[in-house]
Amino acid sequence: MQAINKSHVQTLALVALMVGAGVAMAGTGSTTFDSVWTTITDWMQGTLGRVLVGMMILTGIGAGVLRQSLMSFVVGVGGGVGLYAAPDIIESIMTATVPVSVKAAEALLALPVGM
């Protein structure tokens, strides 16, 4: 019986990865995680989000008093606003579409193939 060497193992691993790559899918258009996203959005923009924003602001005020600076307060307010606005920003980014005008499409089609 022939011994298995390192190149045989590497070849088998490469073949296994190539076979497995055909099974992997990106997950576009699926609604599997919609309930998770809805829950996270509800937490961030609901009562839990308001509590977290309030705690961030109070922590910023406390740190600002200790350091005798308003910058900690500003960071707390900015973090709170960012936490509340993050779901809307993410939705805007992920659902954004770029319209293509008819003139731009015609100009692209008119380009020579050899360019």
MARMIBA-772015 format. One record per residue (C-alpha): residue number from 1; residue in one letter; chain; z, y, x. Coordinates in Angstrom, 3 decimals, always signed. Example, Ala and Ser with C-alpha at 12.3 -4.5 7.8 and 13.67 -1.06 7.14 Angstrom:
2
<r n="1" res="A" chain="A" z="+7.800" y="-4.500" x="+12.300"/>
<r n="2" res="S" chain="A" z="+7.140" y="-1.060" x="+13.670"/>
This chain:
115
<r n="1" res="M" chain="A" z="+0.000" y="+0.000" x="+0.000"/>
<r n="2" res="Q" chain="A" z="-0.970" y="+3.393" x="+1.346"/>
<r n="3" res="A" chain="A" z="+1.739" y="+6.020" x="+1.891"/>
<r n="4" res="I" chain="A" z="+1.602" y="+9.221" x="-0.122"/>
<r n="5" res="N" chain="A" z="+1.093" y="+12.170" x="+2.171"/>
<r n="6" res="K" chain="A" z="+1.547" y="+15.886" x="+1.602"/>
<r n="7" res="S" chain="A" z="-2.110" y="+16.587" x="+0.773"/>
<r n="8" res="H" chain="A" z="-2.073" y="+13.967" x="-2.015"/>
<r n="9" res="V" chain="A" z="+0.994" y="+15.560" x="-3.569"/>
<r n="10" res="Q" chain="A" z="-0.556" y="+19.022" x="-3.342"/>
<r n="11" res="T" chain="A" z="-3.779" y="+17.792" x="-4.928"/>
<r n="12" res="L" chain="A" z="-1.900" y="+16.142" x="-7.789"/>
<r n="13" res="A" chain="A" z="+0.150" y="+19.296" x="-8.329"/>
<r n="14" res="L" chain="A" z="-3.009" y="+21.421" x="-8.409"/>
<r n="15" res="V" chain="A" z="-4.654" y="+19.099" x="-10.939"/>
<r n="16" res="A" chain="A" z="-1.510" y="+19.180" x="-13.106"/>
<r n="17" res="L" chain="A" z="-1.480" y="+22.985" x="-13.040"/>
<r n="18" res="M" chain="A" z="-5.154" y="+23.143" x="-13.937"/>
<r n="19" res="V" chain="A" z="-4.657" y="+20.802" x="-16.894"/>
<r n="20" res="G" chain="A" z="-1.578" y="+22.730" x="-18.017"/>
<r n="21" res="A" chain="A" z="-3.394" y="+26.053" x="-17.771"/>
<r n="22" res="G" chain="A" z="-5.757" y="+24.982" x="-20.531"/>
<r n="23" res="V" chain="A" z="-2.818" y="+24.470" x="-22.871"/>
<r n="24" res="A" chain="A" z="-1.197" y="+27.861" x="-22.163"/>
<r n="25" res="M" chain="A" z="-2.057" y="+30.617" x="-24.616"/>
<r n="26" res="A" chain="A" z="-1.296" y="+34.330" x="-24.491"/>
<r n="27" res="G" chain="A" z="+0.102" y="+34.692" x="-27.994"/>
<r n="28" res="T" chain="A" z="-1.983" y="+37.537" x="-29.355"/>
<r n="29" res="G" chain="A" z="-1.946" y="+37.936" x="-33.098"/>
<r n="30" res="S" chain="A" z="+0.967" y="+35.612" x="-33.679"/>
<r n="31" res="T" chain="A" z="+3.869" y="+36.569" x="-35.904"/>
<r n="32" res="T" chain="A" z="+6.386" y="+34.286" x="-34.199"/>
<r n="33" res="F" chain="A" z="+8.580" y="+37.061" x="-32.824"/>
<r n="34" res="D" chain="A" z="+8.161" y="+39.613" x="-35.631"/>
<r n="35" res="S" chain="A" z="+11.616" y="+38.861" x="-37.025"/>
<r n="36" res="V" chain="A" z="+13.166" y="+39.308" x="-33.566"/>
<r n="37" res="W" chain="A" z="+11.439" y="+42.680" x="-33.105"/>
<r n="38" res="T" chain="A" z="+12.526" y="+43.785" x="-36.579"/>
<r n="39" res="T" chain="A" z="+16.130" y="+42.819" x="-35.804"/>
<r n="40" res="I" chain="A" z="+16.156" y="+44.684" x="-32.485"/>
<r n="41" res="T" chain="A" z="+14.590" y="+47.758" x="-34.099"/>
<r n="42" res="D" chain="A" z="+17.157" y="+47.667" x="-36.895"/>
<r n="43" res="W" chain="A" z="+19.953" y="+47.447" x="-34.342"/>
<r n="44" res="M" chain="A" z="+18.604" y="+50.323" x="-32.251"/>
<r n="45" res="Q" chain="A" z="+17.890" y="+52.648" x="-35.163"/>
<r n="46" res="G" chain="A" z="+20.613" y="+51.463" x="-37.512"/>
<r n="47" res="T" chain="A" z="+24.392" y="+51.660" x="-37.425"/>
<r n="48" res="L" chain="A" z="+24.707" y="+49.776" x="-34.132"/>
<r n="49" res="G" chain="A" z="+22.262" y="+52.177" x="-32.494"/>
<r n="50" res="R" chain="A" z="+24.210" y="+55.183" x="-33.775"/>
<r n="51" res="V" chain="A" z="+27.442" y="+53.704" x="-32.437"/>
<r n="52" res="L" chain="A" z="+25.838" y="+53.112" x="-29.040"/>
<r n="53" res="V" chain="A" z="+24.370" y="+56.624" x="-28.981"/>
<r n="54" res="G" chain="A" z="+27.770" y="+58.065" x="-29.871"/>
<r n="55" res="M" chain="A" z="+29.436" y="+56.046" x="-27.119"/>
<r n="56" res="M" chain="A" z="+26.822" y="+57.205" x="-24.605"/>
<r n="57" res="I" chain="A" z="+27.424" y="+60.835" x="-25.551"/>
<r n="58" res="L" chain="A" z="+31.213" y="+60.448" x="-25.477"/>
<r n="59" res="T" chain="A" z="+31.021" y="+58.737" x="-22.087"/>
<r n="60" res="G" chain="A" z="+28.786" y="+61.551" x="-20.861"/>
<r n="61" res="I" chain="A" z="+31.262" y="+64.149" x="-22.114"/>
<r n="62" res="G" chain="A" z="+34.144" y="+62.324" x="-20.407"/>
<r n="63" res="A" chain="A" z="+32.257" y="+62.022" x="-17.129"/>
<r n="64" res="G" chain="A" z="+31.207" y="+65.658" x="-17.417"/>
<r n="65" res="V" chain="A" z="+34.813" y="+66.775" x="-17.830"/>
<r n="66" res="L" chain="A" z="+35.919" y="+64.699" x="-14.855"/>
<r n="67" res="R" chain="A" z="+33.115" y="+65.952" x="-12.632"/>
<r n="68" res="Q" chain="A" z="+33.165" y="+69.453" x="-14.120"/>
<r n="69" res="S" chain="A" z="+29.436" y="+69.306" x="-14.736"/>
<r n="70" res="L" chain="A" z="+27.261" y="+69.176" x="-17.828"/>
<r n="71" res="M" chain="A" z="+24.717" y="+66.826" x="-16.243"/>
<r n="72" res="S" chain="A" z="+26.601" y="+63.684" x="-17.331"/>
<r n="73" res="F" chain="A" z="+26.602" y="+64.981" x="-20.902"/>
<r n="74" res="V" chain="A" z="+22.859" y="+65.649" x="-20.688"/>
<r n="75" res="V" chain="A" z="+22.237" y="+62.131" x="-19.356"/>
<r n="76" res="G" chain="A" z="+24.297" y="+60.678" x="-22.205"/>
<r n="77" res="V" chain="A" z="+22.353" y="+62.631" x="-24.816"/>
<r n="78" res="G" chain="A" z="+19.031" y="+61.767" x="-23.166"/>
<r n="79" res="G" chain="A" z="+19.920" y="+58.076" x="-23.045"/>
<r n="80" res="G" chain="A" z="+20.943" y="+58.148" x="-26.687"/>
<r n="81" res="V" chain="A" z="+17.737" y="+59.847" x="-27.779"/>
<r n="82" res="G" chain="A" z="+15.735" y="+57.389" x="-25.672"/>
<r n="83" res="L" chain="A" z="+17.544" y="+54.425" x="-27.215"/>
<r n="84" res="Y" chain="A" z="+16.856" y="+55.653" x="-30.742"/>
<r n="85" res="A" chain="A" z="+13.197" y="+56.573" x="-30.079"/>
<r n="86" res="A" chain="A" z="+12.278" y="+53.505" x="-27.970"/>
<r n="87" res="P" chain="A" z="+11.104" y="+51.256" x="-30.861"/>
<r n="88" res="D" chain="A" z="+8.738" y="+53.931" x="-32.198"/>
<r n="89" res="I" chain="A" z="+7.358" y="+54.604" x="-28.716"/>
<r n="90" res="I" chain="A" z="+6.825" y="+50.890" x="-28.065"/>
<r n="91" res="E" chain="A" z="+5.080" y="+50.468" x="-31.425"/>
<r n="92" res="S" chain="A" z="+2.806" y="+53.435" x="-30.660"/>
<r n="93" res="I" chain="A" z="+1.863" y="+52.027" x="-27.262"/>
<r n="94" res="M" chain="A" z="+1.284" y="+48.460" x="-28.409"/>
<r n="95" res="T" chain="A" z="-0.789" y="+49.355" x="-31.484"/>
<r n="96" res="A" chain="A" z="-2.846" y="+52.118" x="-29.873"/>
<r n="97" res="T" chain="A" z="-6.591" y="+51.853" x="-30.155"/>
<r n="98" res="V" chain="A" z="-9.209" y="+53.891" x="-28.374"/>
<r n="99" res="P" chain="A" z="-12.146" y="+54.715" x="-30.618"/>
<r n="100" res="V" chain="A" z="-15.559" y="+54.492" x="-28.989"/>
<r n="101" res="S" chain="A" z="-18.062" y="+57.043" x="-30.181"/>
<r n="102" res="V" chain="A" z="-21.619" y="+56.009" x="-30.964"/>
<r n="103" res="K" chain="A" z="-22.983" y="+58.367" x="-28.297"/>
<r n="104" res="A" chain="A" z="-20.741" y="+56.855" x="-25.614"/>
<r n="105" res="A" chain="A" z="-21.811" y="+53.333" x="-26.597"/>
<r n="106" res="E" chain="A" z="-25.493" y="+54.346" x="-26.492"/>
<r n="107" res="A" chain="A" z="-24.991" y="+55.957" x="-23.076"/>
<r n="108" res="L" chain="A" z="-23.405" y="+52.780" x="-21.744"/>
<r n="109" res="L" chain="A" z="-26.248" y="+50.655" x="-23.082"/>
<r n="110" res="A" chain="A" z="-28.827" y="+53.007" x="-21.519"/>
<r n="111" res="L" chain="A" z="-27.443" y="+52.430" x="-17.993"/>
<r n="112" res="P" chain="A" z="-29.683" y="+50.391" x="-15.737"/>
<r n="113" res="V" chain="A" z="-28.533" y="+46.831" x="-15.151"/>
<r n="114" res="G" chain="A" z="-28.701" y="+47.078" x="-11.367"/>
<r n="115" res="M" chain="A" z="-26.049" y="+49.798" x="-11.109"/>
